[in-house]
C-alpha cells in the first residue's frame, strides 16, 4: 500500500470563513466581554423616555466634545513621543540605548492619579519648583494643559512598546532596496518603513486613546470635566443608576468610533515579506550630529515622565520619615498585587489570541469580538466592576468577592492591551508560511503551534507586560471586587492619598513602581537577547 501524498491546503484569506476552532475559542471570551455591555443594556432598557433626553442635553454634548478633544490631543502626543523613542532605542547607535529602552516604558506603571498628583506637587502654583526658583507663584497647569500633560506622559509607552516590538520584527530588505534607488534615509523611513509600522503604531495609539476615554483619576485631579466624571457622579450621587448606564452606553459608542477610525487609518496593505529568502537583522543607523539632540530628547522624556514623579514620591517619603510618621513596607499588599495581576495577564493573553487571529486574518463579522473588547476597555472600571457584582450576586453567588472574579474583571478591562500586540505580530506574518506548513500535511493546530506561535511570541510577551503593568495600578474595579481583607498596592496608595497622607502613600507607590519594573525589565531583556541572536 502506498502512502498517500499530503494534500496542499490553502489558508483562508482575509474575509473568508474563520476556522471553527478559533471561533469556538472566541465564543466564551465574547460572552465574558459582553457582560458589562449586557449590564448596561439591562439598566437602560428599563429607562423612561425622559432619561434618554440626557444624551441631548447641552452639558452632555459639551462633555462629549471635551472628551473627544482631550483624547485626540493625548493620542497625538503619545505618537509624537512613542514613535521616535522606539526608533532611537531599536535602530540607532544611541548611547545607552538598552537603558533607554527600559526607562522609556517604565512610566506605564505609574497610575494616572499618582502621576497627576506629582505633577501638581512639582509644577503647581505653589509646588516644589516654585520653592526651587524662589518665586512667589507659578502659572496654574490644571485644566486641559495639566490633563493633556499627565495623560500623554503616562500613555505614550503604549505606542512605544508596540512600535518597538514591530521595528524589531521588520526585514530591512525593503529599506536597502529604497536606499539603493537613491532615496535618503528620511524618505526611506517615510515611504517604506513607516507604512509597515502603521498597524503597530495604530495599535498603541488605540490603547492610548481608549485609556484616555476611561481615565478618571488624572482628569479629576486636574479639574478638567470629561465624560467619565459625569458617570462617576451619577453612580455616587443618584440611587437610580439608569442615567449613568445611558451615559456609559454613549461612552461605548465613542469607543467604537475610535476603533473604526483606527481601522480606516490602518488600511489593508500587506505588511510582511512576500519574496523568498531569510531576513537578516538590520544594521544600526549612525546618528552622527543628531546624537546630541536624540540624547536630549530621550533624557527630557524620561525626566518628565519617570524621574520627576519618582523624585516627588521620594521627597514625600523622606519628609514623612523626618516627621516621625509610621511608614511600613506593604509586603502583603505587594504579593496580593502580583498574584492578581499575574493571573489576569496570563489569562488575558490566552483569551486575546483567538480574538487577535480573527481581527488580523478575517473581515466582517469575524472582527466583532475585537470591537467588543475595545468597547469594554473604554468603560470606567467602576462600570465593569458593578456589572460583575450584578452577575455574581444573581447568577454565581459563590464567585462574589473572590480572587477569580477580580482576575476575570482584569481580563475584560485590559484584553485589548494583550490583543493589540498579538494582532500587530500576526499582520506581519506572511500567510504563505502557514500555507507551506499545511501543504506538508500538518494540521491547523500543528502549524499554529510550530510556526505561528513562535512568530507571535514577541507580541504575546509585550501583551503580558502591558496587562500586568496596568492591572497592578487598577483601582476602581479592585476596590469593588477584591475579597474581604485583600489589599493591593493600588488600594493602599488610594487609601492614604484620599485623606492627604502623602508620605504614607509614597511608600506603596514606590514599591508599586519597583515591582512593576521587574517584569518590564525581563520583557525588554528578552527582546534584546532575541535581537542579539538575530545579529
N, C-alpha and C positions, 0 to 999 in steps of 0.2 A: 504494500500500500504506500503510495507516495504521499508525502506531506503536502498539504495544501499551501500554496504560497500566500503570504499575508496580503490582505487587500488594502489598497490605498484608501484612506478615508479623508474626506475633505472637512475641514473645520468650518463651523458655521460663521459666515461673515456677519459683520455688524448689521443688525436689522433682521437676521434670520432667527429661527426659533431657538430659544435658550435651552441648554441641556436640562433634562429632567432632574438630575441630581443636584445641580446648582439651584434650581427653583425650589426643590424640596428643602434644601438647607436654608434658603432665604425666607421661607414661609414663617417659621417660628420667630425669626428676627423681626419680620414685618409686624407680626402680632404684638411683640413686645414694644416696638416703636409706635404702634397705633394706640397704645393705652392712654398717653396724655391727650392726644387729639380726640379720642373717643370720650374721654372725661369732659373735655371742653364742649364737645358736641352735645353730650347729655345735659350739661348745665345750660347751654344756650338754647336747646330745644324747648325747654320749659319757660323761656323768657317771654314776657309780654311784648307787645308791639312797641310800647314806649321805651323799652330797654334798648331796642335796636336803633333808636334815634340817637343813642350815644355816639355812634360812629360818625354821624353827620354834624355833630356839634363843632363849632369853630375851634374850641380848645383841643379836641381830638385831632382835627386836621392840622392845627398848629404843632402839636406834639409829634405827629407823624412826619411833618416837614423837617422839624429839628432833628428827629431821629435819623431820617434819610440823609440829611446834610452831614451830620456827625459821622455816620457810617461811611459815606463816600470819602470824607476827608481822612479818616483814620486808615481806610484801605489804601488810599493813595500814599499816605505817609509810610505805611508798613512796606509797600512795594519799593518806595524810594530808599528805605534803609535796608531792607532784607536782601534785595537782588544784588546790589553792589557788595554787600558783606559776604554773601555766598560766593560770588565770583572771585573776590580777592582772596578768600581763605581756601579755595579749591583749585584755582587755575594759575595763580601768580606766585612769584617769589617773595611775597610779603614777609617781612621779618616776623618770626614767632607766629607763623600762620596757624599752627596747631593749637597754640594757646588761644588765639583769637577765635578759632573755630568753636571752642568750648565756651569761652566767655560771651560770645555773641548769642548763644542760645540760652544762657542762664537767666536772663530777665523773664523768661516764660514761667519760672517757678514763683515769681513774686505776685501775690494776689493783687488784684487791681485796687482794692480798698487800702491795702498796705502801701502800695506804690503811690497812690494819690495822697495819702496822709504824709508820707515822707517828702513829697514834692511841696506840699503846703508848708510843712515844717521848715523846709530849707529856703524855698523861693517865695513864701507868702509875705504879705506886707510887714509882718513882724517876725519873720523867720530867722534862721541861723545866718543866712547870707547877709541880712541887714546888720547883724552884730559884727560879722567879719569886715564888712565895708565901712562900718561906723556911721551909717546914715540913719535918719530918723524913720523913714518908711520907704518900702519898695512898692512898685505897682502891683495891684491885685491880679493874680493869674487865674482866679476862679472864673467859672462860666465856661464858655466854649473853648477858649485857649487852653485852660487847665485840663479840661476833659480830653481835648484833642492830644495834648502832650502826654498825659498819663496813659491813655489807651494805645497811642502809637508806640510808645516806648516799651510797652509790655505785651504787644501783639505782633510786632514785626518779626519775632523769632518764628512764627508760623510760616511766613514767607521764606525766611532764611533757611529753615530746616528742610522744607520740601524742595526748594530750589537747589540747595547744596547737594541733596541726595540725587537729584536729576542730573546735575552737572557731572557728578562722579560717574554716572552711567552712560554718558554721551560717547559716541565714537567720533574721534577727531578727523576722520577721513574727509567728511564734507567741508570742514574748515580748511583743511590742507588744500582741497581742490579749489576752494574760493580764493585762497591766498595765491595758489598757482596761476589763477586767471588775472592776477594783478590787483585784487581788491585789498584795501587796507584792513588793519585789524578791527577798526571800529565798524567799517562797512560789513565785514565778515560777521561780526557779532550781531549787528542789527538785522542783517538779511538772512543769515544762516542759523546762527546759534540761538538767538532769541526766539524765533518761531518754534524751535524744538523744545525750548524750555517753557513755552506758553502754558501747557497743561499744569505743570508743577507750580508755576507762579500763580496761575489762576486758582489752584487748589489751596495754596497758602493764603491768598487774598480772600478766598471764600471763607476760610476759617476765621480770619481776622474780622471780616465783615459780620459774620454771624455772632462772633463773640461780642462785638460792639452792640449788636442788636439786643442781646440778652443781659448785658452788663448792668449792674445796679450800684455797686459799691463806689466806683470811681466817679460816676456822674452825680451821685448823691453828695459825696464829699466836696466835689467841685461846684455844687449848686447849679447844675445845668439840667433843667427838667426835660425828660425824654419819656418814651412810651413805657418803659419798664417801671418807672416810678409811679405812674398812674395805676398800673396793675397792682403793684405792691400796696399802694394806699387803699385801693378798693378792697383787697383781701383783708387788710388790717382794720380798716375803719367801718366796713359795712358787714352786717350779718348776712345779707344776701350776696352771694358770690357770683351771681349771674352776670352783672355788668363786667366784672373782672374777666369772666370767661369769654365774653364777647370781645373785649379788648385784646385778650390773648389770641383769639382767632384772627384778629386783624394783624397781630404781630406775626402769626404763622404765614399769612398771605404776603406780608412784606418779605419774609424769609424766602418764600417760593419765588418771588420776583427776583431777588438777588441770585438765587440758583439759576434761574432762567437766563439772566444776563450773563452769568459766568459761562454757561453752556454756549450761548451765542458768540461770546468773545473767544472761546477756545477753538471753535471751528471743527473741521473734520479732516485735517491734514494728516498724512502718515508721519509718525514720529519715531520710526525705527529704521534700522538699516535694511535695505532691500536687496543688496547685491551679496554675492558670496564672499567669503573671507573672514578672517579672525580680526576683530577690532583690537587695536593696540592702545595703550594708555596715552593720554595727551601729554605734550611737553609743557613745561612751566613757561609762562609768559613773563619776560623780564619787564619790570615796571619802569626801570630807568629813572628819569627825572620825576616820574609820578610816584615814586616810592614814598617820598615825604608826605604829599597830600593824602595818599592812601593810608599811611600810618596814622596821620592826624584824624582822618575820618573814622577809622576803627576805634581810635582812642576816645574821641568825643562820644561816639555811640555807647561804648562800654562805660564811660564815666557817668553819663547821664542816666543810663538805663539800669546799671548794676552797682557801681561804686557809690553813687550818691544815695540810693535807698539803703544799702547796707551800712554806709557810714552814719546815716541818721539813726538807724536802729542801734548801732553800737554806741552812739552818743547817748541815747536814752537809757540803754542798759548800764553804761558806766555811771551815768547820773543817778540812776536808781540805787546802784550799789553804794555809791558815795553817800547817799542819803539814808542808808541803813535799811532799805526796803528788803523784804524777804523774797528772794528770787530763786526758785528751784528749777532744776533741769527736768523738763516734762518727758522723761524716757518712756513712760507708759503710753502717753499720747502719741509719741513718735512711732512705737510699734503698732498701735492701732491704725495710724495713718498709712503706714507701709502695707499692712495686711489688706486693708480695704482698697487702697489704690492699686496695689499689685494685682489683686484678684480682678478688679474692674478692667485693668489694662489688658490682661491676658484674655479675658472673656470678650472684650471689645474687639480686639484684633481677630479673634476667631470668628466672631459674628459678622465682622465687616468684610471678610474675604468673599463670601458669595455675593454680597451687595456690590462690592467693587468689581467683581467679574461681570455682573450684569450691566453695570454702568459703563464699563470700558469696552465690552465686547458686543453689546446689543443695544438696540434703539427702541423707541416707542414705549410700550407698557413695561418692558424689562427695566427701564430706568426709574420706574415709580418707587421702588424701595429706597433708592438713594435720595430721591426728593423727600420721602417721608422722614428719612434720617435727618436731613437738613432742617425740616420743619420742627422736629423735636429739639434740635440743638439750639434753635432760636428762642425757645421758650425759657422764661426765667426758671431758675432752679426750684423756686417755691411752687410753681405750677406743676412741674414734673413730680415733685415730692407729694403734693396733695393728690395727684392722680394715683400714685402708688399707695398712699394711705387709704384712699377710697376703694381701690382694688383689693388690698389686703383685708380691710375690715369687712368687705361684703362678699368676697369670693374665697380667699385663703387666709383665715384669721391666724393660722399658725405662722405665717410669714411676717406678721405685724411686728415692727420694731426688732428685726433680726438683721444680722450682717448680710445674708444673701439678698435681702430686699434692697439694702443700700448699694450693694455691688451691681444689681440689675439697674438701679437708677443711674449709676455712673455709666453703664453701657448705653442707656438711652440718651443721656446728656452729651456724651463725648464720642459716640460712634463715628461721626464724620471725621474726627481727628485721627482715627485709626484707618478709616476707609480712603481718605484722600491720598495719602502717600502710597497706599496699595494701588489705587486707580492710576496714579501717575506712573508707577512702575509698570503696570500692565499695558498702558498705552505705548510704552517704549519697547515692548516685546513684539517682534515680527511674528505674526500668526503662522507663518510658514515653518518656523522652528517647531511648533507644536504639531503642525500637519506632517512634518517629516517623521516625528515620533509615532504618530498614528499610522503612517504608511509602513512602518516596520512591524506592525502587528500589535503594538501596545494599546491597551485600553485607555479611555479618557483619564481614569484615576491615576494610572501608572505614568502617563505623560505629564499630568499635572504634578505628581509627586516628584518625578525625577528631572523634569525640565523647567516647568513654570515656577514651582515653589522656590527653587534656589535663586531664580532670577528676580523674584519679588521680595527676597529676604531683606534687602536693604530698606524697602518701603515698609515692610512689617516691623522692622526694628525701629524706624522713625515713628511709626504709628504707636507702638508700645510706649515709647518715650513721651510722646505728646499726651497720651491719655493718662499715663502715670503722673506726669507733672501737673496736669490740670486737675486731676482728681485729688491730688494732695492739698490743693488750696480751695476746693469746692466748699462752700459754706451753707447756703440755704437748704439744699437737699440733705446735707449731713445733719444739720440741726433738727430737721423734722423726722428723718428716717433712722437715725442711729439707735442702736439698742440702749436700754437703760444703763447708765454708767459708762457708756462707750464715749470716749473723748478723743478727738484728733487734735493735731497741731493747729488746724484752721479754727476749730471751735475755741481752743484756748486763746488764740490771738484775738478773736472777736469778743470773747467774754471780758477780757481785760481792756481792750481798746474801746469798747462801747461805754465803759464807765471812766474813760480818760486815765486808766492806769497804764500809761505808755511804757514805762520802764518794765513792768511785768509782762506786757505784751511783746516786748522786744526779744525776750529770751526764746519763746516758742517760734517767733517769726524767723529769727536767725537759724534756729535748728531746722525749721522747715526748708530754708534755703540750702542748708548743708546736706540734708538727707536727699533732697531732690537733685542736688548737683551730682551725686554719686552715679545714679543710672544714666544721667545725661553724659557724664564723662565716659562711662562704659560704651554708650552708643557711639559717641564721637571717636573713641579709641578703636572700636570695631570697624568703623568706616575707614579710618586711617590705615589700619592693618590691611584691609581689603585693597585699598588703593596702592599701598606699598607692594603688595604681592603682584598686582597688575603691572606695576612698573618693572 
